[in-house]
């Protein structure tokens, strides 16, 4: 497998678009810094919102990175960016207590929850921080996470998420066509996470 990484743009320009600006207005700047690169990588900042239905993707019809499988009652085809961002904030950002996490750690955790599910990503975060891996984020997990150096935790989360993708393909050969895309996304998100740590986000 060969990874082809295309340099990602400074995303501040997207934040100036009226519809994106309006959709992000109710939320914190911390959340905005994390959701913009995720939306970009999902194709959610394109005119069509990244609408796709790839046969090998078990999520089915997807727009703004929101899949029909995860949200069976949502009209994915007519989903708006404001609605998608609201779902990301309610079901992943808040569920993972990302507002309380260090810069960089918040982005990798949010992206992981979106890709792997909140329960599975909670376990990844807990194992990386030395907390009990029960899949529930609470005071003990947050204490363990805060005791870790953010740079080390971001690196461990990136590596452990890569291993998780590899295990998925080992256990289900039908998912192998997705592996390169997953690793590309993880590489970009990890790059953004370290930029957040060093205060170089766009």
C-alpha positions in Angstrom: 0.0 0.0 0.0 1.3 3.4 -1.0 0.1 6.5 0.8 -0.3 9.7 -1.3 -0.5 12.7 1.0 -1.7 16.0 -0.6 -0.8 19.0 1.5 -4.0 20.4 3.1 -4.9 24.1 2.8 -5.1 26.7 5.5 -8.8 26.2 6.5 -9.4 29.7 7.8 -10.7 30.7 4.4 -13.6 28.2 4.7 -14.5 29.8 8.0 -15.3 33.0 6.1 -18.0 31.4 4.0 -21.4 32.7 5.3 -23.0 29.2 5.6 -20.0 27.8 7.5 -19.7 30.9 9.7 -23.4 30.7 10.6 -23.2 26.9 11.3 -20.2 27.3 13.6 -21.5 30.5 15.4 -23.2 28.7 18.3 -20.1 26.7 19.2 -16.7 27.3 20.8 -13.6 28.3 18.8 -12.0 25.1 20.1 -14.7 23.0 18.5 -14.5 25.0 15.3 -10.8 24.4 15.0 -11.4 20.6 15.2 -14.5 20.2 13.1 -13.2 22.2 10.1 -10.4 19.8 9.1 -12.8 16.8 9.7 -15.3 18.4 7.4 -12.6 19.2 4.8 -11.4 15.6 4.8 -14.9 14.3 4.5 -15.5 16.5 1.5 -18.0 18.4 3.6 -16.7 21.8 2.4 -17.4 21.0 -1.2 -20.5 22.3 -2.9 -22.2 18.9 -2.7 -21.2 18.4 1.0 -19.2 15.3 0.0 -22.3 13.3 -0.9 -21.3 9.7 -1.8 -22.4 6.1 -1.6 -19.3 3.9 -1.9 -20.0 0.2 -2.2 -17.2 -0.9 0.1 -18.2 1.6 2.8 -20.6 0.0 5.3 -21.9 3.5 6.2 -24.0 3.7 3.1 -25.1 7.1 1.8 -22.9 9.8 3.4 -22.9 13.6 3.4 -20.7 15.9 5.5 -19.3 12.6 6.8 -22.7 11.7 8.4 -23.7 8.3 7.3 -27.1 6.7 6.8 -26.0 3.7 8.8 -25.2 5.9 11.9 -28.3 8.0 11.4 -31.0 5.9 9.8 -33.8 8.4 10.4 -31.9 11.4 9.0 -32.5 12.5 5.4 -28.9 12.3 4.4 -29.4 13.6 0.8 -30.9 16.8 2.1 -28.7 17.2 5.2 -27.4 20.8 5.7 -24.0 21.7 7.1 -25.6 23.3 10.1 -27.5 20.0 10.9 -24.3 17.9 10.4 -22.3 20.2 12.7 -25.0 20.0 15.3 -24.9 16.2 15.2 -21.1 16.2 15.4 -21.2 18.5 18.5 -24.0 16.7 20.3 -23.1 13.0 19.6 -19.3 13.1 19.5 -17.7 16.3 20.8 -19.9 16.4 24.0 -19.9 12.6 24.4 -16.1 12.5 24.4 -15.7 15.6 26.7 -13.5 17.1 24.0 -13.9 20.6 25.4 -11.9 19.5 28.4 -9.1 17.9 26.4 -5.8 19.5 25.4 -5.4 20.9 21.9 -4.5 18.2 19.5 -5.8 15.5 21.7 -9.3 16.9 21.2 -9.0 16.7 17.4 -7.7 13.1 17.3 -10.3 12.0 19.8 -13.2 13.7 18.0 -12.1 12.3 14.6 -11.7 8.8 16.2 -15.2 8.9 17.8 -16.7 9.8 14.4 -14.8 7.0 12.6 -14.8 4.2 15.3 -17.8 5.2 17.4 -17.7 6.9 20.8 -17.5 3.7 22.8 -14.6 2.2 20.8 -12.7 5.6 20.8 -13.2 6.0 24.5 -11.4 2.7 25.0 -8.6 3.8 22.6 -8.2 7.0 24.6 -8.3 5.1 27.9 -5.7 2.6 26.9 -3.4 5.4 25.6 -3.7 7.3 28.9 -3.5 4.3 31.2 -7.1 4.6 32.4 -9.5 1.6 32.8 -10.7 0.8 29.3 -14.4 0.5 30.1 -15.6 2.7 27.2 -17.1 5.3 29.5 -15.5 8.8 29.8 -15.7 10.1 33.4 -13.6 11.9 36.0 -11.0 9.1 36.3 -10.4 9.0 32.5 -10.2 12.8 32.3 -7.7 12.8 35.2 -5.6 10.1 33.5 -5.7 12.0 30.1 -4.6 15.3 31.8 -1.7 13.5 33.4 -0.2 12.6 30.0 2.0 14.9 28.0 -0.2 16.0 25.1 2.5 15.3 22.5 3.0 11.7 23.7 -0.8 11.2 23.9 -1.4 12.5 20.4 1.4 10.1 19.1 -0.1 7.1 20.9 -3.6 7.9 19.8 -2.4 8.1 16.2 -0.5 4.8 16.3 -3.3 3.0 18.1 -5.9 4.2 15.7 -3.7 3.0 12.8 -3.6 -0.5 14.5 -7.3 -0.5 14.8 -7.8 0.2 11.1 -5.3 -2.7 10.3 -7.2 -5.1 12.6 -10.5 -4.2 10.9 -9.1 -5.2 7.6 -7.4 -8.3 9.0 -10.8 -9.4 10.4 -12.8 -8.4 7.3 -11.1 -8.6 4.0 -14.0 -6.7 2.3 -12.7 -3.5 4.1 -9.2 -3.6 2.6 -10.1 -1.2 -0.2 -10.8 1.4 2.5 -7.4 1.0 4.3 -5.4 3.5 2.2 -8.0 6.2 2.6 -8.3 5.6 6.3 -4.5 5.9 6.7 -4.4 9.0 4.6 -7.0 10.6 6.7 -5.3 9.6 9.9 -2.0 11.0 8.7 -3.7 14.3 7.9 -5.6 14.5 11.2 -2.4 13.7 13.1 -0.6 16.5 11.3 -3.4 18.9 12.2 -3.3 17.6 15.8 0.4 18.4 16.2 -0.2 21.8 14.5 -2.9 22.5 17.2 -0.4 21.5 19.9 2.2 24.0 18.5 -0.4 26.7 17.9 0.0 26.6 14.1 -3.6 25.9 13.1 -5.2 27.9 10.3 
